[in-house]
């Protein structure tokens, strides 16, 4: 059986450019990278991460 790690919002990743950063920290600083990582199956995340990321994306959209 293959083990798949599913990350939670306040859990740190253990690889790459954001090694030892929590998903919350990454969403706050570089939500585009986190969206890319999720969409390209680099990481699997819980629904709370997706919700937080969606909220960050909406709040960072300039109001016209």
Secondary structure, DSSP 8 states (H G I E B T S, - for coil): -----EE-TT-B--SGGGTT-BHHHHHHHHHHHHHHHHHTTSSEE-HHHHHHHHHHHHHTS---
